Amino acid sequence: MPIAPGAPITNAERIKVGAQICLSGQADDKRRLAKGRDQRPRATTRSCAGSSNSRTPASADKAGEMILTEEVPGLKQMIEAELQKKK
């Protein structure tokens, strides 16, 4: 997820590698995060929840980037159930 230069992210101090986050925000015309917020518990608006794998904060003049592993509710249990069926 690209982050626009100067983009404010509320509660950014919570976003560390391995942290569970629930990010909501707005994109700019280049589809970069232009304004964001880590909202826990899960937001009811458009949001992306998952684990932060890496984060390079944007500065006033340089873009940043964040890589998330998105959580899909029930996916782990579904995979485990399928693996059990194959045993």
C-alpha positions in Angstrom: 0.0 0.0 0.0 1.7 3.2 -1.1 1.5 6.2 1.2 1.4 9.7 -0.2 4.1 12.2 0.9 3.0 14.1 4.0 0.0 11.7 4.6 -1.1 11.9 8.2 -1.8 8.6 9.9 -3.6 8.8 13.2 -2.2 6.3 15.8 0.8 5.6 13.5 2.9 4.8 16.6 0.9 1.5 16.9 1.9 0.3 13.5 5.0 -1.9 13.9 6.1 -5.0 12.0 4.0 -7.9 13.3 1.3 -5.6 14.8 -2.4 -6.4 14.2 -3.9 -3.3 12.7 -7.2 -2.1 11.2 -6.4 0.7 8.8 -9.1 3.0 7.4 -8.5 6.1 5.3 -8.7 8.0 2.0 -6.8 7.6 -1.2 -5.5 10.3 -3.4 -5.9 10.4 -7.2 -2.8 8.2 -7.6 -4.4 5.5 -5.3 -2.0 6.2 -2.4 -3.0 6.5 1.2 -3.6 10.2 1.6 -5.0 10.1 5.1 -5.3 7.1 7.4 -6.1 5.9 10.9 -5.3 2.7 12.8 -8.7 1.9 14.3 -9.0 -0.9 16.7 -11.3 -2.7 17.2 -12.2 -3.2 13.5 -13.7 -0.2 11.9 -17.2 -0.3 10.4 -16.2 1.9 7.4 -13.9 0.8 4.6 -10.9 -0.7 6.2 -8.1 -3.2 5.8 -7.3 -5.4 8.8 -4.2 -7.6 9.1 -0.6 -7.9 10.2 1.9 -5.3 9.3 4.8 -6.9 7.5 6.8 -3.8 6.8 6.3 0.0 7.0 8.3 2.9 5.6 6.6 6.1 6.8 6.1 8.9 4.3 8.0 12.1 5.0 6.9 15.6 4.0 8.4 15.1 0.5 8.8 11.4 0.0 6.2 8.7 -0.4 6.1 5.8 2.0 4.9 2.2 1.9 3.2 -0.3 4.1 2.8 -4.1 3.4 -0.1 -5.8 5.2 -1.1 -9.5 5.3 -4.9 -9.2 5.2 -6.9 -11.4 7.5 -9.9 -13.2 6.1 -12.3 -14.3 8.8 -12.5 -18.1 9.0 -9.9 -18.8 6.4 -7.4 -20.4 8.8 -10.2 -22.7 10.1 -11.3 -23.6 6.6 -7.8 -24.5 5.5 -7.3 -26.6 8.6 -10.6 -28.4 8.1 -9.6 -29.2 4.5 -6.2 -30.5 5.6 -7.9 -32.7 8.2 -10.2 -34.2 5.5 -7.1 -35.3 3.4 -5.5 -37.2 6.3 
